[in-house]
Amino acid sequence: MKTLNISLSAFLLLMTAQVFAGGASVYFNGDILTMEGDKPQYVEAVVVKGKKITYTGSMKDALNEAGANPDIQDLKGQTLIPGFIDAWGHFTLIAQNTLGVNLGYFSKKPPHTTQELIGRLKAEARPFNGWIIGAEYADAFLTDGPLTIAQLDTAFPNQPVFVNNISTLTGIVNSAGLKKLGITKSTKVVQGMIPVDPKTGKLTGELIGSPNISATAKVFGKYSQDLMMETYRRAEKIYASNGFTTAQSYETTLEDIRNMRQAVDRNVISLDLIALPTYDVVDQLLATNQKYPFGVYTRGDGGFKVAGILVSTDGAPQLRLAYFTKPYADTTGFPKDWRGMAVATQALVDRYAKLAYEKNIQYYGYSNGDAGIDMTLAGISKAIQEAGITEDRRTVISHSFFIRDDQLDQYKTKKILPQFMPNHIWMYGDVYRKILGDERASNMVPLNLAHTKGMQFGIHNDTPSSGPSALFTIGTAVNRNIYGGGVLGPDQRIDPYLALRAFTSVPAYQYKEEGSKGSITAGKLADMVLLDRNPLKVDPMEIKDIQIVKTIKHGKDLYVRP
């Protein structure tokens, strides 16, 4: 019996030693691109203990650092980089859209004709809240033209159908849908349109601007908390399968903020979630707590946080709603000399820029046309002058699609970070050439100009306004190719390393998280993504086709490609 007890004790000691030794993982035998610095840097091996990176360097020293019996992760020649950080997107909308059929160009079976689209709705859609729902639809990618109300009525004569455009600003419903929504030709519209066919005098089923936003809310309606959490799980899978370890949702409501925090607190979500509310929601947060903890994670170095305050000045340029100093080249359907429109007054922009700088709340502007950018710059300039601010507040102006050279200089002087969205080049390049002319279109998203001025800049997807793939967006920034063929503004191309930085180290800096994220560095979180090829070593046109092999969050596999 004594011998048995000794043997059992030895066995337990051995098992305990193996359990503790298993806490270290060593990644090696691949291109480990750290994303530190202005030039590409590689290391031979990385050691992870718990949720943090503890060593980067040679394999020999990595094994010494890891201790006995580490978990050896053979990369098999593949490429390890920091996890992608979502700097501008709609996590909550992506979650909601999982209740419908994904009709996007990035879906598993993207429709190429209206009949293929309708076929997918019939085969895959399950009525939700009384509706058949399609999401991420884009008529530009259909060879036979846009979807019509007549086609939807023929396919679904009695069942209400709602197909939301990828922009989330427009959509189309069938006649049963118009009836269910209570929309008629006499329905009043504040911002946007409910078009009427001039030939028939009947509604086209299209909803533009606020009518589509209102319809979206009514179509999805309210649903249970359990289903809400399930949609969040689905959304996390989409983000993680595209290499993201941090996700953002802008234009968040108080309800969104509560739900996002609950998803993290209940461990429904492993991603770090960041909310970015509009100014009116910030007013409500401050009304309940004048010292509301903006920019502070619930778990110290991760979890959930509210980033700051969002103020928009204008709308979507592809719909000719962006605000410009000079008229659109094509004003068909709009007043003569149409320059777009502001969605906020200068007084409102000034007020909330002042609030942000006085209370040290990070300011996020959302501006598309150069006149819209002028409004944001004016508000920020006034706030800086009145508050006497000299330090870098990490102020951001997102999209900044049609920024002028002189405005970029102001960004640099005022320490403003541009957050660009290159995918509009691919999706709407030909549209911009038509409605704005070649010169303005070619100079949109001027990444190389910003780089030559010595500026940092980020890039983003604005999912679901474009697909969720960071690599697709990186490829667009590098190539500036257009969906219909050709290139838009080739002199504004950037190299792949700069584009990768714009999805990793730069957004970490944007969120004031450069000490814990954005590079593979000892002491930082083990948020990493494994790619099947190196974006710096493939043909630039192949970057979009690189596959995510594995996404690692806090040292644990969050996603592994099947």
Secondary structure by P-SEA (a helix, b strand, c coil): caaaaaaaaaaaaaaaaaaaaacbbbbccccccccccccbbbbcbbbbccccccccccaaaaaaaacccccccccccbbbbcccccccccaaaaaaaccccccccccccccccaaaaaaaaaccccccccccccccccccccccccccaaaaaaacccbbbbbbccccccccccaaaaaaaccccccccccccccccccccccccccccaaaaaaaaaaaccccaaaaaaaaaaaaaaaaaacccbbbbccccaaaaaaaaaaaaacccccbbbbbbcaaaaaaaaaacccccccccccccccccccbbbbbcccccccccbbbcccccccccccccccbbbcccaaaaaaaaaaaaaaccbbbbbbccaaaaaaaaaaaaaaaaaacccccccccccccccccaaaaaaaaaabbbbbbbcccccccaaaaaaaccaaaaaaccaaaaaaaabbbbbbbcccccccccaaaaaaaaacccccccccccccccccaaaaaaaacaaaaaaaccccccccccccccccbbbbccccccccccccccccccccccccccccccc
